[in-house]
Amino acid sequence: MDILKAIVLGIVQGLTEFLPISSSGHLVIFSKLLDFNKPGITFEVFLHLGTLVSVVIVFRRELAKMIFSLFLSKEKRAKSPEIQMYFRWNLYVIIATLPAVVVGLFLKDSISLIFDNILITFTMLLVTGIIMILTRFLTERGTAISRSNALLIGIAQSMAIMPGLSRSGSTIFTGMLLGINRVEAARFSFIMSIPAILGAAVLDLKGMSLDQFSGSGLVPLFAGTIASAISGYLAIVLLLKIVRKGKLEWFGY
């Protein structure tokens, strides 16, 4: 793979990983349109790591508070509602990740077979578009994120393994459907994506080839990774602004 193709795929991965338009669906379509061969497991792993870096950078303060809360006593956490909330988020992220773990471990091979079916990809993209348009009709009811809500959002995330069904779109929509504040739902969606992205990379490690770590393969590899990290960062910042404006339906169209 040459550098230009690596950068294009990196940008597509970064933008569509977090924007509610489906990264897997658009990678399938771009590969067909541009006649790209499959980039290979090694390249895909590094693209995932690039997007992982972007979400960690954007939410570094929240993540730091989540980690910090784990080292405080129950009495100290009780003195700060914010710290208490971030402590609970650690548990909610674990709960939300469980459905994706089950799907990833037991259904990954079956689902991977449908990635060559362009009709399924377009159908799932249509579903993504519809649920994004429907967000304009959802009202916030002040619902707090709870264990049960986290599980439902996690189930939505696990369903997004289908090519064309957006992970961020599905999880934010589910959160809003439950009455959670849209900004809160978006923040939780991004933070819970960290173990999902990391898990997807780990599952693909067994298929990695060391050939791409040679001199000629190293430059496109890192070019794509950097492109995915930068575009992923910009995508998160853009989406958060659009969420605050309550204009998620734009992505549906």
N, C-alpha and C positions, 0 to 999 in steps of 0.2 A: 504493500500500500504506500502511495506517495504522500508527501506532507500535506498537499492541498486536500486530498480526500479525507485524511485523518482529521484535519482542522474542521472541515465541513461536518463530519460525523460527530466530532466533539461539540461543536456549537449546537447542532440539532439535539444531541443528547442532553446537554446542559439546559437549554431552553425548555424542552418538552418534558424533562424529568419533573420540573416543578410547576410550570404553567399547566393548567388543567386541560391539556389537549392530547395527552398520551405520548410518552417517549417511545414506547415499544411500537405503537402503531405507526408513528411517523418515520421511525428508523426502517420499518418494513417497506413503507411506501417510497422513501428516498432511495433505498437500496434498489428497488425495482426501477424507478424512474431514471436513476443515474447509472444503472447497470453496475452497481458495486457488488463485488463478491462479499460473502460474509467476512466481516473484519477479523474474526477469530476470537477465541475465548480470552486470550491474553489482552487484546485491545479492549474488549468489552469490560473486563475487570478493571482496567485502568480508567476507563470512562466513568465507571461507577465510583471509583475512588476520587476522581476529580469533582464529581457532584457532591460527594460526601464532605470534601473539604469546604465547599461553598456553603453548605447548610450549617456546618460547625462555626464558620467565621461569622455568618449573619446572626446566629443565636448563641454566640459565645457567652454572653452575660447570663442568659437563662440557664444554659448548661452548667455554668460555673456555680450558680445558685442551687441547682438540682444536686450537684455533687457535694457542695458545701453542706447542704441540709442533712446529708447522710451521716455526717460526723458530729451532729449536735444531739444533745439529749432531748428527750421528749419535753421536758420542762422548758428548755430554751427555745425549742421550736414553737411551743404554745404561746410564747410572748410575741411572735411575729406571724401574723396571718399570711404574709407573702411567703416566708420561708416554709410555713406549714403547707401552703399550696404547692410549692415546688417539691417538697418532700413527697406529697401524694402523687405528683406527676411521675415520679420515678416508678411507682407501682402501676399507674395507669398506662405508661408506655410499655411496660412488660406485658400487661394484660392485652393491650392492643396488638402486640407483636405475635402473640401465641397463634392466632388463626393463620398468619402468613407463614409461620414456622411449619405448621401442619401441612399446608398446601405445598410449600417448598420442598419438604422432605418426601411427601408421598404422591404428589400429583404433578411434579415438575416435568417429568419425562413425557407424561401424557399430554400436558398442555403445550409443551414445546413443539409437538407435531402440528399444531394448528397455526404456527407462526408463518407457514408458507401459504396459508389460505387467505388470499387478499380480500375475499368476500366477507369473511368473519371480521377481519380488521376494519373494513369500512362500516360494518354493522355496529361494532363496538364504538367506533368513533361517532356514529350517529347517536348512540345511547349517551355518550359523554356530552355531546352537544345539547341533547334534550334536557339532561339533568342540570346543566349549567344555566340554560334558559329558565328552568323552573325555580332557580334560586331567587329570582325577583319576586316570587310569590310567597316565599318563606318569611315568617316573622320571628324575631327574637323574643324568647319568653323568659330570659334570665336563667335558663337551666345551667347548672354547674356540671362540669365533667365529673363523672362518677365511675365506679367499676363497671357497672352495666353499660353505661354509655361508651366507655373506652372499648369494651368488648365488641359492641355493635360497629363502632368506627373501625376496629381492627378487622372485622369480617368484611367490611367494605374494601379495606386495603387488600385483603387476601384475594378478593374477586378481581382486583385490578391487575392480576397476573395475566389476564386475557389481553392480547394485543389490541390496542385501540381504546381500551377502557382506562381512563386516566386515574392514577393513584391519588394525586392531590385533589382532583375534581370529585372523585367518589368519597373520599374521607371528609372533605370540607362540606360537601352537600349533605352527607349523613349527619355531621355535627350540627349543621343549621336545621336539618329536618327534626332533630331532637330538641331544638329550641336554644341551642348554645349560641352565644354571641359570635358573629361571623369572624371577627378578628381573633378571638380566643380559639375558635375551631381551626382557623388557618395556622396559628402558631403551634397548636398541638399536632396538626397534620404534618408540619415540617419536622418538628422534633421527633415524632414517632417514625419518621422516614429514615432516621439515622440507623437504627438496628436493621431495618428492612433492606436498605442499600448495602450495608455491611454484610448482612446475611447472604444477599444475592451474590456478592463478590466472593465470599467464602465458599459457597456452593460450586462456583465456577473454577475454583483454584485447581481442582483435580484435572481439569482439562487444559490448563495452561501449558504453553510450550516455551522453552527457554530460547528457542531460535530467534524470537523477536527482541531478545536482549543483546543481540549482536550489534555491531556498529551501525549497519545499514538500517536495521529495524528499530533502533533505539530512538532516533530523531522523530519519526512519525508517531511513535508510541507516546512520547512526552508532549509532542505538539498537540495531539488529540486530548490528552489529559488536561493540559493547561487551558485549552479552549473550552472544555466542558466545565472546568472550575470557574472560569471567568463568566461564561454565559449562564451558568447555574446561579451564580451570585446575583447577576443582573436580573434574572428571571424571578428570584425570590423577592428582591426589593420591589420590582414592578408589580408582582402579584399582591403583595401586602398593601401597596398604595391603592390598587384597584379594589381590593376587598374592603378597605376602609371607606371607599366611595360607594360601596354597595353595587358595583357594576360587573359582577361575575358573569352575567348573561352575555357580555361582549364575547367571551370565549366560546360560548355556545354557537353563536353565529359564525 
